[in-house]
Amino acid sequence: MIRTLSLLAVTLLLAGCGMNRAVGVLPNTLDDLGERSAPLRGDAPPVREKP
């Protein structure tokens, strides 16, 4: 039982770290993908706001 709980705790810890990174990177990736694929779709690329 302790072994199972330990394995579960490690799995949740690793999954949590990976999800934080994925959530931070995914929006930037999708924005970049949208800009790069705009000419293929015949759309004008979206204008990014400068911070």
Secondary structure by P-SEA (a helix, b strand, c coil): caaaaaaaaaaaaaaaaaaaaaaacaaaaaaaaaaaaccccccccbbbbcc
